[in-house]
Amino acid sequence: MGLVTSKSEDASQSAKVRASLPADVAQKTLDTLASFTRNYLPILFNLVAETTAQEHNSTLVALITAFASLSPKHTSKFFTDVLSKFLSSQIASQKDPGLLDSQLGTQEALLDIAFALLPHTTAPAELAYLWRAVEPLLASPKTPSLQKKAFRIVESMIEHHHSHFPASSDSQDEKQPPSTQIIRAALFNPKAYGSTSTTAKRQRLKCLTAFYQFCLPTPLVAASELWAALTSEFLLEIVLGAKESTSKIREAAEEALGVLLKRVEIQLDDVPADERCAMRLVGKPTVHEVVLRMVAMLTGHPHAKSGAILCLGKIVQRCRGKTAVLSEELIVRLVQVLLESLKNPAKEVVSSVIGFIQTTLRSLSAQTLGPLLPEIVQGLLLWCDPKDHNKFKHEIDVIFERLIRKAGIDRVCELIPDDFKPLRAALQKRWRRQERARETQKSKKQKHPDAMNDDFETSARIRERNQEYNDPLSDESDSEHTSSASAMAGSRRQLKRGGANRLQLRDDEAIDLLDESQASKAKTAKPQSSMKQNDLVATMIPTMRWNSKRILLAASLSR
């Protein structure tokens, strides 16, 4: 069995072991293991320093954390020694920059060990010592791996030891852990995002999320000014993270937005509806206030504007059906504001607006959608020019299908002018096809009432089900759809030209393609043309195509 196991497997195995042992036997076993902690931890430290594979390293770090939980008295001494070695290595690399590459692996291993021991370290002096060691790395993009590990350590420090942080930094005692004010100044710095490497951006977002979750006062209403200032900075980080090209960073931004909304929703559960309205008027912590702060970012750069629209769509998606938290009136106002952005020449903004409309249609009733229908149709028609082969055709088709489902085919078609007759005819044709499919399905159900299985699912229902699971607010949806279509077109062109490759083997030769050493020996060649040509011409054409000297020679001989 390898070192790498999933968390679910580890949890299930631990549960089986605990269930199979009596309580006294289990405690006696843990006490026995605790007596060997002093000997085992240095061995595990050496293994972490020598291991390069990330999955093995994470398993060893989890094992060190488990042993540290058995004997906290030994953890404190080891923790201090690890930080001392890390600072000595860091000082040496600062004095001589040539040692940075050679010391980098050692520093990474020491930070991994410090991260493993941190949950079971409670001494305030050790926390202060750790903060002084990792704080310079938070704004140092020259070593991305160390910066990422520093953010991870700060996140763990906030999660496990936030109760030890003082609120302000009035005292100058170096043995006291950092205050929340100092940590906030180091994390929520407008210049910090630009000095964060791409490798560490995901971990930075998780660190900010932990601070927002654990370091803010529990009743947010009591700290409205702090919440307002922190939320503006936090939303900016979320918007920028939502537009990153790395999917893990976008997932971290979405998780951060979920934590922000959850904190606001929890403190609103016991507040009456009339008091919530009063809170909105004075800028108290509400989802309504979060939306207004997000709307204020729509006047910035198109990149930030696109990210703000994506986040607004996520908020509407999360608050779907919660009219007490996010009213339909506010959603209607958002749609009216964002429809103007369909005239924006930046396609990333248009893509975000189309995704927002596609998501919002699920949250609006047919009665609420009625007055908005002409504006939505006219906005979509700006990107429905048949002469313009834009990449939003699939998403706009999905929106029209949902509009037809809510308002009816006749109402939608009467809003489409005669300049878009092909679009109107296509929508009507598709609707008639779906009607026939529904009638066919209905007749089959009447004939076979007991045979309710997937065989009777029509193409319309399958497409509708797939659209429900497709995330319209993902930046990858448009690019993947376009790239797949272009890839299929390229394959068809390649086959049409006869450019597809085939394996060239002898009659008595067999190759196991699952064996890399044999598969690498396989040669490829273009298929021979089936046209009958003169042998001399067939041999001259490749030569004349690629060798200019022989082309000139052939021309002189022909004279």
N, C-alpha and C positions, 0 to 999 in steps of 0.2 A: 504494500500500500504506500502511495506517495505522500509527501508532506502536505499537498494541497487538498483541502476539503472545503466544501461550502459551509456557510454559517448555519444553514438549516440542518445539514448533516451533523455538524458538531453539536447543535442544540439537542437533536433527537438522541444522539449517542449519550450525551451527558444525562439526559432525562432517564434513559434506560438504566444507566449505571446507578443513579440516585434511587431509582425505584427498586432496583434489585438488592440494595444494601440496606440493612437497618441503620437507624440514625446514629447509634453509638459506634457501630463499625465504621461508618462513613467519617465521623468526626475523628476517630482514632487514626484512620488512614490519612486524613488531611494533616493531623498533627505530626505524623511520621514524615510526610513529604515536606512539611515546614522546617523540620530539623535539617534537611538537606538543601534548603534554599541557598544558604551561604556558599555551598560548593557548586550548585548547578548554575546559578546566575552568571558567574564569570565564564563558564563554558558556553552558555547561550550567547553571551556578549561577543565572544570570539567567532561564533558561527554567523552572527549577524554581520560582523566586519568582513568575513570571507565570502558571504553569499552575494551573488550578483543578480540572480533571478528575483524579480519583484514579488511573484506569488509565493516563493519560498520565504522571502524576507518577511512578508506580512504574517505568515504562519508563525515564524519564530518570534516576531513582536507580540503576537497574541499569547504565545507560550510564556514569554517573559512577564507579561501583565498578569497571567494566572499565577505564576510563582510569586510575584510581588504581593499579590493579595493574601498569600498564606503567611507571610512574615513581614509586616510593615516596619519592624525595627531594623531589619537589614536593608530595607529599601532606601531609607534616608541616607545611609552612608554611601551606598552605591550611586545614588542620584547625585550627591555632591561631587563624588569623584568623576562621574561622567561629565558634568558641567565644567569642572576644572580642566579636564583634558580638552574639551571642546574649545574653551576660551584660549588655552595655551596654543592649540593648533591654529586658531583664528588669528591670534596676535602674530604668530610666526609667519603666516601667509601674508599678513598686511605689511610686515617689515620687508619681506622678500617676495614680491609678486611671482617670481619664478617657481615658488613652492606651492602655488595655488592648485595646479593640476594634480600634483602628487598628494596634497592634503585633502583634496575634495572628497575622495572615497571615505577617508577616515571621519571627516566631519559629517557626512551623510549618515554613516553608521552610528555615530554618537548621538545625533539628533533622533534617529529611530529608537535607540535605547532610552533616551530621555522621554520620548513620547510614550513608550511602553510602561515606564515607571511612574509617569505623571499622575494617573488616576489615584494612586495610593500614596501620594505625597501630600501631607497636610501642613507641614511647617511653613509659616508665613515667610521666613527668611529664605527658604528654598524657592518659593514662588517668585520672590523678588529677584533672587539670583538668576532664575531661568528667564525672567522678563528682560533683564539687562543683557542676557546672552543672545536672545532672538530678536529683540527690537530693531537693531541695525539691519537685519536681513529682510525685514518687511518692505523696505524701500531700496533693495539692492537687486536690480534685474540682471546683473552681470553673472550671477550664479543661480539660474532658474530652479535647479533641483533643491538647493538650500532654501531659497525663498518659499517654495511650495511646502517644504517640511516645516518651516517656521510658522506659516499660516496654519498648518495642521496642528502644531503644538499650541498656538494661541487659541484655536477653536476648542481643543480639549481642556485647556486651562479655564476658559470661560464656562464650559459645560459642567465641569466637575468642581470648580472652586470659586464660582461667582459669588458665593456667600461670604468669602473672605475679602472681597474687594471693598475698600472704603468708597464713599460717594464722591469725596473731593480729595484734593492733594495738598491740604494745608500743612500736614506734617512733613518734615524732611528726613524722616527715619529711613535709611536705606534697607533696613531689614523688614520693612513693611511691604506687602504685595502692592502692585500698581492699583491705582484707583480707576474707577470706571471713566472718569474724566480723561485720564492719561491714555487709556486704551482707546477711547473714542477719538481722541486727537490723532492717534497713530493710524487708526483704521479708516475713519470717515474723513479722509483728507482729499480734497478735489484733485490734488496732484498725484495722489497715491495710485490712482487707476492707470495713469500714463506710465508710471514707473513699475508696473506689475507685468511680468513676463506672461506670455500666453500659457505657458505650462502651469503657472500659479494662479491664473484668474479664477478657475473653478473653486480652488481651495479658499481663495480670498472671499468669494461670494458666500461660501459655507461659513466662513469665520464671521462675516458681517451678519449673517442670519442668526448665528448663535448669540451674538451680542444683542441683537434686537429681541431675541426670544427670552434670554435669561437676565439681562442687565437693566431692562426697563422696569419701572414700578408696576406692580400687579394691577391696581386700578389706574388705567391710562388717563382717566378723566382728571385724576389728581396731579398729573404731570403733562398737561396739554401743551405747554410751550416746548418742553423737551421733546415730546412726541412729534410736534409739528416740525421742529428743526431737524430731528433725526430722520423723519419719514421723507422729507424732501431729498436729503442726501442719499438715503437708501433707495428711493425710487429711481434716482438717476443711475445708480449702479445696476439696478435690475433692468432698466431700459437698454443700457449699453450691453449688458450680458445677453439680453434676448436677441440681439443682432449679431452675436459672435458666430463664426463659421463652424466652431466645434460643437457637436451635439451635447457633450457633457456639460459645457458651460451654459448652454441654453436650458438644459434640465435643471442645473443649479439655480439659474435665475427664476425659473418657474416655481421651484420649491421655495425660494426666498419670498416670492410674491404670495404664495400660499400661507407661509408663516405670518406675514404681515397682515393679511386679511383675517386669519384665524384669531390673532390677538385682538383685533378690532371687534370681530363677531362675538367672541366670548364675553367681553365686557358689555355688550349690548343686549345679551339674552334677557336680563332682568329689568331692562329699561322700558317703560311704557312707550307707546307709539307717539303720543303727543310730546313727550320729553325728547324723543329722538329728533323730531322736527326742530325743536328748540336748539338741540345740540348742533344740528347742521348749520343753523343760522350764525352761530358764534364760532364755528371752526373747531368744534370738539372732535375727538377721535371717532370717526365713522367711516363706513365704506364710501358714503357720498363725498366726504372730504378727500379721500384717497383718489376717487375718480376725478374730482376737480383739479387736484394737483397734477394728475396725469394729463389732463386736457391742456394744462398750461404749457406742457412740453411740446405741443403740436406746432408751435410757432418757431421751432428751432431748425436745425439742419435736417435735410430729408432722411438721413440715416437714423437720427434720434427720433424723428417724427414717425418713421416706420416702426421702430421699436416700441414707441408709446402706444401706437394703434394695436400692435400685437398684444401688449399687456392689457389694454382695455378689453380686447376680445377675451383674454383669459379671465378677467374679472367677471365679465358678463356670463361666461361659461360656468364659472364656479358658483355664482349667485343665482343660477337658473332656478326659478320657482320660489326664491326667497324674496318676495315682494316687500317684506318688512325691512330687509337689508338694502336691497337695490330695487327701486320702484320702476315700473314700466314707463312712467313719465320721463325719468332720467335716461332710460335706454333709448326712447324715441328722440330725445334731444341729442343724444350722442350720434344716432344714425343721421339726423339732419345735418349735424356739423361735419361729419366725416364724408358725407356724400359730395361735399364740395371738393374734397381731396381727390376725387376721381378725375378732376381736370388737371391734376398735377402732372408735369411731364416726367417726373421720376417714377420709374416702373416699380421700384421697391415699395414706394408709398401706395401705389395703386394695388399692388399685390396684397399688401396688408389690409387695405380697405375692403377688398373683395373677400378676403378671409373673415374679416369682422362681420360683414353682412351675412355671409354664409352661416356663421355661428349664431348671430343675433336672431335670425329667422326662427330658430328653434325655441327662443325664449318669448317671442311675441305671439299673442293670440291673433286670430283672423280679424277680429273687430279692431284691435289696436293697429294692425298692419294696413287696414284699408286706406286711411289718409296718406300713408307713406308710400303707397304702391306707385303712383305716378312718378314721384321723385326717384325711387329706386330704379324703375324701368328706364327712365330717361338717362340716369347716370350710367347704367350698364350698357346702353346703346352707344355710348361714346367709344366703347371698346369692342363693338360688334361689326365693324366695317368688314365686309367680305373680302375687300382688296388688301386689307392689312392682316397679315398672318402673325397675329400676336400669340403669346403663350398663355393667355387667360381664357381660351375658348372652353376648355373642359370645366373650369371653375364657374364660369358664367352659365354654362348649360345646367350645372347642378343648382345654381340659384334660381334659374327660371323654372326648373322642375318643382322646387319647393314653393315658389310663388304660385304656381298653378295648383299645387296641392292645397294651398291655404285659401286662395282667392278664386280659383276656377279658371279654366282655359279661355272662356269668352272674355272675362274681365281683363286678363293679361294681354290677349291678342288685340283688343280694341285700343290698348295704350301704345301698341307698336305702329308707327307710321308706315305709309306705303313705300318709303325709301328702303325699308327692311322687309320687303315681301318674302324673300327666301327664308329669313329667320322665322317669320310668322308661319310660313308653310311647313317648315321643319318641325316647329313646336306642335302644330296641329297633327302632323303625320305621326309624330312620336306618341302623342296623347292617344290617338286612335289605335295605335299598335298596343299600347298598354291596356286600353279598354278591352280590346279583343283578347289579350292575354288573361285579363281578370275574368272575362266571361268564360273562357275555356277552363280556367282553373275552377270556377264556380260549378260548371257542369261536371267536371271530373269529381269534385267533392260530393255532388249529389249522387253520382253513379257509384262511387267508392267511398262511403262515409268512414269506413274503418281504416282505409289506407292513407293515413295522414303522415306522410314522410317527406323527405327532401326531394323526392322525384317529382312532386307536383309544384315545386317552387318555380315561379316564372322568372324570366330574366329581369323584369322590372323590380320584383321583390329582392332579388339577389343584388342588383345594383343599388337599391335603396339601403339595404343592410350594410353594404360595403361603404357607402357614403357616410353612414352614421359613425363608423369606426375610424374613418379618415379624418385626420386633424387638419382642418382648413387653415389653422394659424401657424402651421409649420413652414419655416422658410424653405425647406427642402421639397415641399410638395410641387411647386411650379418647376423647379429645376430638374427634379427627378422625372416628372412627366415629360418635359421637353427633351431631356437627354435620352430617355428611353425611346421616344418616338424618332429622334434623329439617329439613334443607334440602329433601330430597325430599318430605317430608310437607307442607312449606309450599308447594312448587310444585304439589302435587296440590290443596291447598286453594285456591290462587289460580286454577288452571284450572277448578275446580268452581264458583267464584264468577264466572267470566268476567272475571277481572282481568288476564289476560295482555295485554301490549302488542303492537301490530302497527304496522308502518310504514304511514303514510298518504301515498300518492303519487297524483299525477294520472295519467290514463290514458297521456298522452304523455311522462311524466317518467321518467327513468332515473338512478339514483344509483350511483356507484362507491363501495362501502363501504370500499374500501382507501384512498381519498383522504380524509384527515381533514377537509379544508375542505368537502368535499361531504357527508360522513357527518354532520357536525355540524348540517347543515341539515335532516336527516330529522326529521319529526315523528312522534310516537307517539299512538295513540288506542286506546281500548278497543273491542273488537268489539261491534257492535250486536246487541242481543238479537233472537232470531228469533220471540219471542212477539208476537201481534197485540194491540195495545193501542189505546185511544182516543187520538187525537193530542193532545187537550187535556190529558188526564191525563199523557201522556208528557212534555209540556212543563212541566207544573206540578210534577211530583215533584222534579226537581233544585232548582227554586227553593224549594219548601217545605222541602227538606232542609237547605239551607245559609243561608237568610235568614229570621230569626225575624220580622221586621217583615211580610214578605209572608205568612207563615203566619197571623199575627193578622188581617191584612186579608182573607185568604181565609175565615177563620172568621167574621168579621163579615158578609161578603157572603152566606154560606150561610144566615145567620139571616133 
